Amino acid sequence: MENHLYAIHADILTDPELFRQWYKKMPESRRQKIDNFRFDKDKRLSLGAGILLYNGLCRYGAETTEPEYTEHGKPYIKGYPGIHFNISHSGNIAVCAFSDKELGVDIEKTKHFSEALIDHVFLPQEKRFIRSDPADMDCTLMWTIKESIMKYLGTGIGLGAKSIALDLNAPASAVCDSRDITWLRFTTFEANEHMLTVCSPYPDFVHEIEWFK
């Protein structure tokens, strides 16, 4: 199985007819997610994520299979142990990554990190990797790395950002208070004012993002 990293600009779903066509193809669980959002922007992001998942699963004949979830909310496809995927969305972009190995993916629109927030989520030794001025781009990237690790482990943010210590010297690596993650690697991208990280055992998960059009 090849690794794939799909992305979609959710703004294309402002077309009402296109939105309706894709909404009809979604499984009931995805429709409920979409319906539960109050704002149209969030509905489009959720549908965009569903489109990427649907198209990815079509490769394996599993497009009609609804995802199930672990205790901590990590999705998986029951009956397809060789398919691993993870979804994230932020700003106006949704992403979905597929692999034959466990993975985690996180995308964040670049945001402002105050000094107080930096102190709250980053360890002293991590701050030396903050080189941009303002620090927003580097901090957002580092946050996506931490979040992708949490999603890989299936813990969500309950693990705590400071439970993970990053070393961004090549090759980038991380250690965790509660488990061995030193063998995980990170593939990062910058896309349209968003930072994106895939966490997996692969040192180079993919070389480019596959954009849905």
BAVEX-655265 format. One record per residue: residue in three letters; x, y, z of N, C-alpha, C in turn. Coordinates in pm, 1 decimal. Last residue first. Layout:
{ALA, {X, Y, Z}, {X, Y, Z}, {X, Y, Z}},
...
***
This chain:
{LYS, {-983.2, 1830.4, -651.2}, {-1037.3, 1937.3, -737.1}, {-1169.1, 1892.4, -798.0}},
{PHE, {-763.3, 1772.6, -385.5}, {-890.1, 1737.5, -447.7}, {-940.8, 1856.8, -527.6}},
{TRP, {-414.4, 1731.3, -397.3}, {-527.1, 1822.4, -377.0}, {-650.8, 1773.6, -453.0}},
{GLU, {-177.1, 1566.8, -230.5}, {-267.6, 1544.8, -343.3}, {-394.8, 1625.2, -318.9}},
{ILE, {142.3, 1690.3, -142.6}, {1.2, 1678.5, -106.6}, {-79.6, 1657.8, -234.6}},
{GLU, {451.6, 1506.8, -165.2}, {363.3, 1617.0, -196.9}, {221.4, 1584.8, -153.4}},
{HIS, {594.7, 1297.4, -66.2}, {671.0, 1413.6, -111.3}, {581.9, 1532.1, -146.0}},
{VAL, {521.1, 1123.7, 241.7}, {496.3, 1152.4, 99.5}, {579.6, 1274.4, 63.6}},
{PHE, {698.4, 1048.7, 454.7}, {565.4, 988.6, 435.8}, {520.3, 1002.6, 290.9}},
{ASP, {993.2, 973.9, 530.4}, {936.2, 1060.7, 426.8}, {801.3, 1002.3, 388.2}},
{PRO, {1011.2, 794.1, 743.0}, {1087.0, 919.5, 749.2}, {1041.2, 1020.4, 645.0}},
{TYR, {733.3, 630.0, 887.6}, {804.2, 660.1, 763.5}, {880.3, 792.1, 774.2}},
{PRO, {580.2, 596.8, 1112.9}, {713.4, 535.7, 1113.9}, {796.4, 570.8, 990.9}},
{SER, {436.7, 931.1, 1155.5}, {429.8, 789.9, 1118.6}, {568.3, 728.3, 1132.3}},
{CYS, {260.8, 1225.2, 1129.9}, {344.7, 1147.2, 1220.6}, {326.9, 999.6, 1186.1}},
{VAL, {243.7, 1505.9, 932.7}, {206.5, 1364.7, 939.7}, {308.7, 1294.7, 1028.4}},
{THR, {142.8, 1842.9, 964.3}, {239.1, 1738.1, 1000.1}, {172.9, 1601.3, 994.0}},
{LEU, {116.7, 2174.4, 847.3}, {64.7, 2037.9, 843.9}, {176.0, 1939.8, 878.6}},
{MET, {-2.9, 2504.8, 858.9}, {107.5, 2413.1, 883.7}, {48.4, 2274.0, 902.9}},
{HIS, {-124.9, 2753.7, 633.3}, {-150.7, 2642.8, 725.2}, {-21.2, 2562.8, 741.5}},
{GLU, {-95.4, 2930.7, 428.8}, {-99.4, 2983.9, 566.0}, {-143.1, 2878.7, 667.1}},
{ASN, {-80.2, 2737.3, 212.8}, {-182.0, 2841.5, 221.1}, {-204.1, 2890.8, 363.9}},
{ALA, {112.0, 2511.3, 371.1}, {16.0, 2521.4, 261.1}, {-85.3, 2630.5, 290.2}},
{GLU, {397.1, 2332.1, 452.3}, {331.1, 2462.1, 466.8}, {240.1, 2479.3, 347.3}},
{PHE, {453.3, 2013.5, 606.5}, {425.9, 2096.4, 489.1}, {373.2, 2231.7, 535.1}},
{THR, {643.7, 1730.9, 724.9}, {575.0, 1858.2, 744.7}, {559.5, 1934.0, 613.5}},
{THR, {666.4, 1427.4, 879.4}, {670.4, 1490.2, 747.9}, {585.3, 1615.6, 755.0}},
{PHE, {844.6, 1261.1, 1127.9}, {747.0, 1366.1, 1097.5}, {771.5, 1424.4, 959.3}},
{ARG, {861.4, 945.1, 1304.9}, {917.2, 1051.5, 1223.1}, {806.0, 1144.2, 1174.7}},
{LEU, {931.9, 733.6, 1586.0}, {838.2, 804.5, 1499.8}, {909.0, 916.6, 1424.7}},
{TRP, {1107.8, 630.4, 1764.9}, {1117.3, 579.5, 1629.0}, {1018.6, 646.9, 1533.7}},
{THR, {1042.4, 724.4, 2014.9}, {1164.1, 776.3, 1952.6}, {1179.1, 732.1, 1807.5}},
{ILE, {843.0, 668.8, 2184.6}, {802.1, 716.0, 2052.0}, {923.7, 763.1, 1972.1}},
{ASP, {746.9, 488.3, 2457.9}, {857.7, 506.6, 2365.1}, {804.3, 549.0, 2228.9}},
{ARG, {557.9, 667.1, 2712.1}, {581.1, 557.1, 2618.8}, {695.2, 591.2, 2523.5}},
{SER, {532.1, 883.2, 2887.2}, {463.2, 759.0, 2921.3}, {489.4, 642.9, 2826.4}},
{ASP, {670.7, 1112.9, 2802.7}, {680.2, 1070.4, 2942.1}, {635.2, 926.5, 2963.1}},
{CYS, {843.3, 1087.0, 2492.5}, {718.3, 1102.9, 2565.8}, {736.2, 1048.4, 2706.7}},
{VAL, {1033.5, 1248.4, 2237.1}, {1022.3, 1153.4, 2347.6}, {896.2, 1187.1, 2425.6}},
{ALA, {1110.6, 1276.5, 1888.0}, {1038.5, 1318.5, 2008.6}, {1047.4, 1208.8, 2112.9}},
{SER, {1284.0, 1421.8, 1604.5}, {1237.1, 1311.1, 1687.1}, {1166.8, 1366.4, 1809.5}},
{ALA, {1421.7, 1494.1, 1283.0}, {1340.0, 1534.6, 1396.8}, {1289.6, 1411.5, 1471.9}},
{PRO, {1754.6, 1398.6, 1200.4}, {1611.0, 1387.3, 1174.0}, {1531.5, 1422.6, 1299.9}},
{ALA, {1776.6, 1751.5, 1258.3}, {1754.4, 1643.2, 1161.8}, {1825.5, 1514.5, 1204.7}},
{ASN, {1623.0, 1886.2, 1549.1}, {1745.0, 1864.6, 1471.4}, {1724.5, 1743.4, 1381.1}},
{LEU, {1403.6, 1897.5, 1707.2}, {1383.6, 1922.4, 1565.2}, {1513.0, 1924.5, 1485.5}},
{ASP, {1268.3, 1726.9, 1952.1}, {1403.2, 1762.3, 1909.6}, {1396.5, 1775.2, 1758.3}},
{LEU, {1011.9, 1767.9, 2195.2}, {1055.8, 1762.8, 2056.9}, {1204.1, 1795.7, 2045.5}},
{ALA, {836.3, 1588.7, 2432.1}, {951.3, 1677.4, 2413.2}, {1004.7, 1658.6, 2271.9}},
{ILE, {526.1, 1563.2, 2586.3}, {603.7, 1532.0, 2466.0}, {714.0, 1635.6, 2451.0}},
{SER, {398.3, 1669.6, 2792.6}, {438.7, 1529.9, 2809.2}, {524.6, 1483.3, 2692.5}},
{LYS, {309.5, 1913.6, 2720.5}, {443.1, 1908.4, 2780.3}, {485.6, 1766.7, 2817.8}},
{ALA, {51.1, 1857.8, 2626.8}, {154.8, 1899.9, 2532.0}, {295.2, 1886.4, 2590.4}},
{GLY, {-137.0, 1576.7, 2711.8}, {-69.4, 1696.7, 2760.1}, {48.9, 1732.7, 2673.8}},
{LEU, {-318.9, 1372.8, 2668.8}, {-181.9, 1337.8, 2702.8}, {-107.0, 1456.7, 2760.0}},
{GLY, {-553.2, 1483.5, 2581.9}, {-546.4, 1440.8, 2721.3}, {-405.5, 1404.4, 2764.8}},
{ILE, {-572.8, 1529.1, 2317.5}, {-495.0, 1626.5, 2393.7}, {-486.8, 1590.9, 2541.4}},
{GLY, {-553.5, 1182.7, 2207.7}, {-607.1, 1317.1, 2206.2}, {-522.7, 1408.5, 2292.6}},
{THR, {-453.8, 927.8, 2192.2}, {-482.6, 980.2, 2325.2}, {-558.0, 1112.0, 2322.1}},
{GLY, {-352.7, 799.0, 1972.4}, {-494.3, 784.3, 2001.5}, {-534.6, 836.7, 2137.4}},
{LEU, {-102.8, 826.2, 1873.9}, {-117.8, 741.7, 1992.6}, {-263.4, 716.8, 2027.6}},
{TYR, {-162.5, 1004.3, 1665.6}, {-102.3, 873.6, 1636.6}, {-127.1, 778.2, 1754.1}},
{LYS, {-249.2, 1220.8, 1814.8}, {-345.4, 1151.3, 1729.8}, {-291.7, 1013.9, 1687.9}},
{MET, {-11.5, 1293.6, 1940.0}, {-126.5, 1257.6, 2021.7}, {-229.1, 1179.9, 1940.5}},
{ILE, {134.7, 1356.1, 1707.3}, {178.3, 1246.2, 1794.9}, {61.8, 1199.0, 1881.0}},
{SER, {-5.0, 1576.0, 1616.0}, {-1.9, 1455.6, 1532.2}, {44.7, 1334.1, 1612.7}},
{GLU, {49.4, 1757.7, 1821.5}, {-87.6, 1709.9, 1803.6}, {-89.8, 1583.1, 1717.9}},
{LYS, {323.8, 1801.4, 1779.7}, {275.8, 1743.9, 1906.7}, {136.2, 1684.6, 1890.8}},
{ILE, {310.4, 1910.0, 1520.6}, {389.3, 1789.2, 1546.7}, {340.1, 1721.8, 1674.6}},
{THR, {155.6, 2136.1, 1558.1}, {102.5, 2028.4, 1473.8}, {181.3, 1899.2, 1494.5}},
{TRP, {333.7, 2284.6, 1720.8}, {207.6, 2236.8, 1778.4}, {150.2, 2124.3, 1693.2}},
{MET, {531.3, 2342.8, 1538.0}, {563.9, 2257.3, 1652.4}, {437.0, 2203.1, 1717.6}},
{LEU, {381.8, 2513.2, 1367.4}, {438.5, 2388.4, 1317.9}, {468.5, 2293.1, 1433.0}},
{THR, {325.4, 2724.2, 1543.8}, {215.1, 2646.8, 1486.2}, {264.9, 2513.3, 1433.9}},
{CYS, {586.6, 2814.1, 1592.0}, {505.8, 2760.8, 1702.7}, {389.6, 2676.8, 1650.3}},
{ASP, {665.9, 2903.5, 1340.9}, {738.8, 2794.8, 1406.0}, {655.8, 2731.1, 1516.8}},
{MET, {468.1, 3107.6, 1302.4}, {484.3, 2995.9, 1208.6}, {554.4, 2877.9, 1274.4}},
{ASP, {491.6, 3291.1, 1525.4}, {368.8, 3217.0, 1498.9}, {388.8, 3094.5, 1409.3}},
{ALA, {682.3, 3463.9, 1615.0}, {706.5, 3320.8, 1636.2}, {593.9, 3231.2, 1585.7}},
{PRO, {734.6, 3728.8, 1367.2}, {693.1, 3672.1, 1496.6}, {701.7, 3519.0, 1497.9}},
{ASP, {1011.1, 3541.8, 1327.5}, {969.0, 3662.3, 1399.4}, {859.1, 3731.5, 1318.3}},
{SER, {1135.1, 3208.2, 1378.9}, {1064.4, 3308.4, 1299.3}, {1023.7, 3425.8, 1387.3}},
{ARG, {1238.0, 3031.1, 1561.9}, {1331.5, 3122.1, 1495.4}, {1260.4, 3230.9, 1415.8}},
{ILE, {1232.5, 2803.5, 1795.5}, {1145.4, 2912.8, 1752.2}, {1234.5, 3022.2, 1695.2}},
{PHE, {1400.8, 2625.1, 1903.9}, {1364.3, 2601.2, 1765.3}, {1268.0, 2707.7, 1712.4}},
{ARG, {1421.2, 2687.3, 2165.8}, {1535.0, 2724.5, 2081.3}, {1506.6, 2700.5, 1933.4}},
{LYS, {1204.3, 2578.9, 2291.2}, {1194.4, 2719.2, 2250.6}, {1311.2, 2761.7, 2161.7}},
{GLU, {1257.6, 2331.1, 2386.9}, {1191.6, 2341.4, 2256.4}, {1193.6, 2484.6, 2203.8}},
{GLN, {1358.9, 2360.5, 2638.7}, {1452.1, 2319.3, 2533.1}, {1390.1, 2326.7, 2393.9}},
{PRO, {1121.4, 2433.0, 2785.4}, {1231.9, 2528.8, 2765.0}, {1325.2, 2490.1, 2650.6}},
{LEU, {824.8, 2318.8, 2607.6}, {928.9, 2302.3, 2708.4}, {1044.0, 2399.7, 2681.7}},
{PHE, {506.6, 2464.9, 2541.3}, {639.4, 2423.0, 2498.0}, {737.5, 2417.2, 2614.0}},
{VAL, {264.6, 2554.4, 2647.3}, {263.3, 2431.1, 2566.9}, {402.0, 2380.6, 2527.0}},
{HIS, {307.6, 2780.8, 2807.5}, {211.1, 2680.1, 2851.4}, {227.4, 2548.0, 2776.4}},
{ASP, {481.2, 2947.9, 2677.6}, {525.1, 2889.4, 2804.7}, {434.8, 2773.7, 2847.4}},
{ILE, {308.9, 3016.8, 2467.2}, {434.4, 2946.2, 2440.3}, {484.1, 2876.9, 2566.7}},
{LEU, {115.9, 3160.1, 2608.1}, {79.2, 3034.0, 2544.6}, {203.4, 2950.9, 2512.4}},
{ALA, {267.2, 3381.1, 2689.7}, {203.0, 3295.8, 2790.9}, {166.5, 3160.0, 2732.1}},
{GLU, {338.0, 3494.6, 2449.0}, {443.6, 3440.7, 2535.3}, {384.5, 3345.9, 2639.3}},
{SER, {102.6, 3381.0, 2198.3}, {151.9, 3476.9, 2297.0}, {263.4, 3412.7, 2378.5}},
{PHE, {82.6, 3302.3, 1876.0}, {120.3, 3241.2, 2002.9}, {176.9, 3350.4, 2093.5}},
{HIS, {-156.4, 3318.6, 1620.1}, {-66.5, 3391.9, 1708.9}, {-44.1, 3314.0, 1838.2}},
{LYS, {-146.1, 3064.1, 1361.1}, {-213.0, 3152.0, 1456.4}, {-110.8, 3217.5, 1547.4}},
{THR, {-204.8, 2894.9, 1064.2}, {-105.3, 2966.3, 1143.3}, {-173.9, 3069.8, 1231.3}},
{LYS, {-425.1, 2626.0, 1093.8}, {-400.7, 2755.8, 1033.2}, {-305.8, 2833.1, 1123.9}},
{GLU, {-307.9, 2297.3, 1108.0}, {-350.5, 2414.8, 1183.9}, {-325.9, 2538.7, 1100.0}},
{ILE, {-342.4, 1948.3, 1095.4}, {-324.5, 2073.1, 1022.1}, {-379.5, 2186.5, 1107.1}},
{ASP, {-212.0, 1628.2, 1157.3}, {-273.4, 1749.6, 1211.6}, {-241.2, 1866.6, 1121.2}},
{VAL, {-226.8, 1274.8, 1181.9}, {-208.3, 1394.0, 1099.2}, {-275.7, 1512.4, 1167.5}},
{GLY, {-73.9, 962.3, 1243.7}, {-151.2, 1073.7, 1295.2}, {-124.7, 1193.9, 1206.9}},
{LEU, {-78.6, 604.5, 1190.9}, {-33.3, 740.7, 1164.4}, {-121.1, 840.4, 1238.7}},
{GLU, {12.4, 263.6, 1126.9}, {-52.4, 364.6, 1208.7}, {5.6, 502.2, 1177.7}},
{LYS, {46.0, 164.1, 781.1}, {90.7, 166.1, 920.4}, {16.1, 275.1, 995.0}},
{ASP, {-35.2, 203.8, 530.8}, {-45.8, 65.8, 577.9}, {4.1, 53.0, 720.8}},
{SER, {-232.7, 509.5, 508.1}, {-108.3, 434.1, 511.6}, {-137.5, 289.1, 547.8}},
{PHE, {-359.0, 837.8, 442.6}, {-376.9, 692.9, 441.4}, {-240.3, 625.3, 441.4}},
{ALA, {-499.2, 1144.0, 559.1}, {-380.8, 1065.3, 523.6}, {-412.6, 917.0, 536.6}},
{CYS, {-667.0, 1433.8, 480.6}, {-685.6, 1294.3, 520.6}, {-565.7, 1216.0, 469.8}},
{VAL, {-771.0, 1769.3, 556.4}, {-672.8, 1673.2, 507.3}, {-708.4, 1534.0, 557.6}},
{ALA, {-915.8, 2084.6, 471.7}, {-928.0, 1953.7, 537.5}, {-825.3, 1860.3, 476.2}},
{ILE, {-908.6, 2434.3, 510.8}, {-848.9, 2315.5, 451.0}, {-876.0, 2192.8, 537.7}},
{ASN, {-956.4, 2678.7, 623.1}, {-1043.0, 2637.4, 512.4}, {-990.6, 2512.9, 441.4}},
{GLY, {-897.6, 2617.6, 953.0}, {-907.3, 2726.6, 857.1}, {-1004.9, 2691.2, 747.5}},
{SER, {-869.0, 2259.9, 951.2}, {-848.8, 2388.3, 1017.7}, {-857.7, 2497.6, 912.1}},
{HIS, {-873.5, 1907.7, 1012.8}, {-911.8, 2025.7, 935.2}, {-897.0, 2150.6, 1021.0}},
{SER, {-784.8, 1563.1, 965.4}, {-772.7, 1687.6, 1039.2}, {-825.4, 1800.8, 951.3}},
{ILE, {-764.5, 1206.9, 998.1}, {-826.3, 1326.0, 940.8}, {-798.1, 1446.4, 1028.6}},
{ASN, {-614.6, 899.1, 901.0}, {-636.4, 1001.1, 1002.0}, {-679.1, 1129.9, 932.0}},
{PHE, {-590.2, 541.5, 860.9}, {-613.3, 676.8, 812.0}, {-629.1, 771.6, 930.8}},
{HIS, {-499.5, 225.4, 739.9}, {-492.6, 320.4, 850.2}, {-511.2, 460.8, 792.6}},
{ILE, {-565.6, -94.2, 643.3}, {-592.7, 45.5, 609.2}, {-588.4, 129.2, 736.0}},
{GLY, {-542.0, -353.2, 725.7}, {-430.5, -297.7, 649.1}, {-450.0, -153.1, 609.5}},
{PRO, {-777.5, -430.3, 845.9}, {-662.3, -401.2, 932.2}, {-544.0, -341.2, 857.6}},
{TYR, {-1075.9, -404.6, 800.1}, {-969.0, -368.1, 706.6}, {-843.8, -332.6, 785.9}},
{GLY, {-1257.3, -447.5, 997.4}, {-1249.8, -546.9, 892.4}, {-1144.7, -518.7, 787.4}},
{LYS, {-1324.3, -108.5, 1055.4}, {-1336.2, -245.0, 1102.9}, {-1335.9, -341.5, 984.7}},
{ILE, {-1117.1, 150.7, 1032.0}, {-1213.8, 80.4, 949.3}, {-1216.2, -65.8, 992.0}},
{TYR, {-1101.2, 413.0, 1282.0}, {-1045.4, 300.1, 1209.3}, {-1157.2, 234.1, 1129.3}},
{PRO, {-1017.9, 706.8, 1476.2}, {-1101.0, 631.5, 1381.5}, {-1026.2, 514.8, 1318.6}},
{LYS, {-997.6, 763.7, 1820.8}, {-920.4, 746.5, 1697.7}, {-1000.6, 660.3, 1600.7}},
{GLY, {-1129.0, 797.8, 2067.3}, {-1177.9, 867.6, 1950.3}, {-1095.4, 855.1, 1824.1}},
{HIS, {-1061.4, 647.1, 2282.2}, {-1022.0, 787.8, 2285.4}, {-1051.0, 860.3, 2154.5}},
{GLU, {-1156.9, 395.3, 2210.2}, {-1204.5, 457.9, 2333.9}, {-1175.1, 606.8, 2338.0}},
{THR, {-1191.9, 420.9, 1850.3}, {-1137.9, 365.3, 1973.4}, {-1193.8, 440.4, 2093.5}},
{TYR, {-1456.9, 389.6, 1615.4}, {-1366.7, 472.1, 1694.1}, {-1318.9, 398.1, 1818.4}},
{GLU, {-1526.6, 330.6, 1264.0}, {-1553.7, 312.4, 1405.7}, {-1442.8, 382.7, 1483.3}},
{PRO, {-1658.2, 448.4, 950.7}, {-1550.3, 436.0, 1049.3}, {-1604.8, 404.5, 1188.1}},
{GLU, {-1854.9, 249.4, 732.5}, {-1847.9, 364.2, 823.0}, {-1735.2, 343.8, 923.5}},
{THR, {-1814.4, 160.0, 398.2}, {-1789.2, 119.9, 537.5}, {-1776.8, 243.4, 625.4}},
{THR, {-1823.7, 224.0, 138.1}, {-1952.7, 216.5, 206.7}, {-1937.6, 180.1, 354.0}},
{GLU, {-1562.4, 209.6, 47.5}, {-1625.1, 341.4, 58.6}, {-1758.5, 340.6, 131.0}},
{ALA, {-1383.6, 6.5, 4.6}, {-1440.5, 17.5, 138.9}, {-1519.2, 146.7, 158.7}},
{GLY, {-1216.6, -42.2, -208.2}, {-1349.6, -99.5, -211.1}, {-1421.0, -91.5, -78.0}},
{TYR, {-988.8, 99.0, -200.8}, {-983.4, -34.4, -140.1}, {-1120.5, -101.3, -137.9}},
{ARG, {-1038.5, 342.4, -311.3}, {-923.6, 267.9, -363.0}, {-924.3, 122.5, -316.1}},
{CYS, {-1237.0, 446.1, -151.4}, {-1275.9, 387.9, -280.4}, {-1162.5, 305.9, -340.2}},
{LEU, {-1105.9, 567.3, 55.1}, {-1155.7, 431.8, 78.6}, {-1201.3, 364.7, -50.6}},
{GLY, {-1057.3, 817.2, -65.8}, {-946.8, 730.4, -27.2}, {-990.7, 586.5, -9.3}},
{ASN, {-1317.2, 916.0, -97.0}, {-1235.6, 890.0, -215.5}, {-1117.0, 798.4, -183.7}},
{TYR, {-1392.8, 933.3, 178.0}, {-1469.6, 852.7, 81.7}, {-1383.4, 816.0, -38.2}},
{LEU, {-1204.4, 1116.6, 276.6}, {-1211.2, 980.5, 330.1}, {-1281.8, 887.7, 232.2}},
{LEU, {-1270.0, 1342.3, 123.6}, {-1135.4, 1285.0, 115.7}, {-1134.1, 1141.4, 166.2}},
{ILE, {-1534.4, 1382.7, 208.8}, {-1504.4, 1356.9, 68.0}, {-1368.5, 1290.2, 53.1}},
{GLY, {-1500.9, 1439.0, 481.0}, {-1573.8, 1319.2, 439.9}, {-1546.9, 1281.7, 294.7}},
{ALA, {-1371.1, 1684.5, 464.6}, {-1301.6, 1570.5, 524.8}, {-1368.0, 1439.2, 483.7}},
{GLY, {-1583.0, 1830.7, 350.9}, {-1456.8, 1814.2, 279.1}, {-1376.6, 1697.1, 332.6}},
{LEU, {-1766.8, 1823.6, 559.6}, {-1798.3, 1753.1, 435.6}, {-1671.2, 1730.1, 354.8}},
{SER, {-1622.8, 1982.3, 739.7}, {-1656.5, 1844.7, 775.9}, {-1691.6, 1763.2, 652.2}},
{LEU, {-1608.5, 2223.9, 596.4}, {-1486.5, 2154.1, 637.3}, {-1513.9, 2007.5, 668.3}},
{ARG, {-1880.3, 2285.6, 575.1}, {-1802.1, 2259.0, 454.7}, {-1672.4, 2185.1, 487.6}},
{LYS, {-1945.9, 2326.2, 844.6}, {-2013.4, 2220.1, 769.8}, {-1933.0, 2183.4, 644.8}},
{ASP, {-1790.4, 2549.2, 896.0}, {-1756.8, 2423.9, 962.4}, {-1824.7, 2304.8, 893.9}},
{LYS, {-1924.6, 2736.5, 736.4}, {-1781.5, 2712.1, 716.5}, {-1740.8, 2577.7, 775.9}},
{ASP, {-2181.9, 2745.9, 847.6}, {-2161.9, 2685.5, 716.1}, {-2015.1, 2652.8, 690.8}},
{PHE, {-2218.9, 2659.5, 1193.7}, {-2178.1, 2753.6, 1089.7}, {-2147.6, 2680.4, 959.2}},
{ARG, {-2288.1, 2440.3, 1354.1}, {-2378.7, 2554.7, 1343.3}, {-2347.7, 2640.6, 1221.6}},
{PHE, {-2281.3, 2088.2, 1312.2}, {-2211.7, 2216.1, 1310.6}, {-2310.9, 2329.1, 1286.5}},
{ASN, {-2442.1, 1869.7, 1279.1}, {-2423.3, 1919.3, 1415.8}, {-2347.8, 2051.7, 1421.4}},
{ASP, {-2427.4, 1800.2, 1013.8}, {-2549.2, 1865.2, 1062.5}, {-2530.9, 1926.0, 1200.6}},
{ILE, {-2177.9, 1670.3, 1006.4}, {-2201.0, 1793.3, 930.3}, {-2318.8, 1870.1, 988.1}},
{LYS, {-2230.5, 1448.1, 1167.3}, {-2124.4, 1541.7, 1202.9}, {-2147.4, 1676.1, 1135.0}},
{GLN, {-2432.4, 1328.4, 1016.6}, {-2463.2, 1378.5, 1150.5}, {-2357.5, 1477.4, 1196.7}},
{ARG, {-2289.3, 1255.8, 790.8}, {-2398.5, 1352.8, 778.1}, {-2433.0, 1412.2, 914.7}},
{ARG, {-2119.3, 1063.7, 901.5}, {-2062.3, 1189.0, 852.8}, {-2170.0, 1295.2, 836.9}},
{SER, {-2306.6, 862.2, 963.9}, {-2225.3, 920.4, 1071.4}, {-2164.0, 1053.4, 1028.1}},
{GLU, {-2414.8, 789.5, 713.8}, {-2498.2, 857.7, 813.0}, {-2414.6, 925.6, 920.5}},
{PRO, {-2185.8, 867.6, 443.6}, {-2254.0, 775.9, 536.2}, {-2325.2, 855.5, 645.5}},
{MET, {-2241.1, 1075.7, 152.0}, {-2178.6, 1052.2, 281.4}, {-2255.2, 948.7, 363.2}},
{LYS, {-2369.7, 1143.5, -76.0}, {-2281.1, 1026.9, -82.0}, {-2224.0, 988.6, 54.4}},
{LYS, {-2503.4, 1377.3, -20.2}, {-2583.7, 1256.7, -41.6}, {-2498.4, 1129.8, -42.0}},
{TYR, {-2292.6, 1560.0, -17.3}, {-2359.6, 1528.1, 109.5}, {-2438.8, 1397.5, 96.0}},
{TRP, {-2236.9, 1587.9, -287.9}, {-2143.4, 1513.0, -203.8}, {-2207.7, 1473.5, -70.5}},
{GLN, {-2464.3, 1732.0, -373.0}, {-2424.5, 1607.9, -439.2}, {-2333.6, 1523.4, -350.4}},
{ARG, {-2463.1, 1959.0, -204.9}, {-2572.1, 1860.9, -195.2}, {-2530.9, 1727.5, -256.8}},
{PHE, {-2229.0, 2089.4, -294.2}, {-2242.7, 2048.4, -153.9}, {-2348.2, 1938.6, -142.5}},
{LEU, {-2299.7, 2142.9, -558.1}, {-2186.8, 2053.6, -531.1}, {-2193.2, 2001.8, -388.0}},
{GLU, {-2508.1, 2322.8, -507.4}, {-2535.6, 2197.2, -576.3}, {-2424.0, 2096.9, -552.7}},
{PRO, {-2381.8, 2541.6, -375.5}, {-2486.2, 2462.0, -308.2}, {-2511.5, 2326.9, -374.1}},
{ASP, {-2052.8, 2614.0, -342.2}, {-2149.8, 2585.3, -448.2}, {-2257.6, 2493.9, -389.6}},
{THR, {-1879.3, 2591.0, -138.3}, {-1977.9, 2699.6, -127.0}, {-2081.7, 2689.2, -238.3}},
{LEU, {-1684.9, 2409.1, -176.7}, {-1816.2, 2355.7, -141.6}, {-1917.2, 2465.7, -110.3}},
{ILE, {-1449.9, 2535.9, -204.4}, {-1514.0, 2491.6, -328.8}, {-1654.8, 2440.6, -301.4}},
{ASP, {-1360.0, 2577.2, 52.8}, {-1432.9, 2687.1, -10.8}, {-1500.3, 2642.6, -140.4}},
{ALA, {-1200.1, 2372.3, 135.9}, {-1343.7, 2357.8, 159.9}, {-1425.1, 2468.7, 94.2}},
{HIS, {-959.0, 2231.2, -41.2}, {-1001.6, 2364.8, -1.2}, {-1152.9, 2358.9, 14.8}},
{ILE, {-819.7, 1923.5, 66.9}, {-924.9, 1992.1, -8.1}, {-942.7, 2132.8, 48.4}},
{ALA, {-584.0, 1653.3, 38.4}, {-629.6, 1779.6, 96.4}, {-734.4, 1842.0, 6.3}},
{TYR, {-413.4, 1348.6, 122.7}, {-511.4, 1422.3, 43.8}, {-551.7, 1550.2, 116.5}},
{LEU, {-153.8, 1148.9, 102.9}, {-195.6, 1263.7, 182.8}, {-284.1, 1350.5, 94.3}},
{HIS, {-65.7, 806.5, 116.1}, {-131.8, 916.2, 45.1}, {-169.2, 1025.2, 145.0}},
{ASN, {152.7, 530.9, 64.0}, {103.2, 637.8, 149.1}, {39.5, 746.5, 62.6}},
{GLU, {56.2, 219.4, -85.7}, {128.3, 345.1, -88.3}, {68.8, 441.3, 14.2}},
{MET, {84.3, -120.4, 0.0}, {0.0, 0.0, 0.0}, {86.9, 124.2, 0.0}},
***
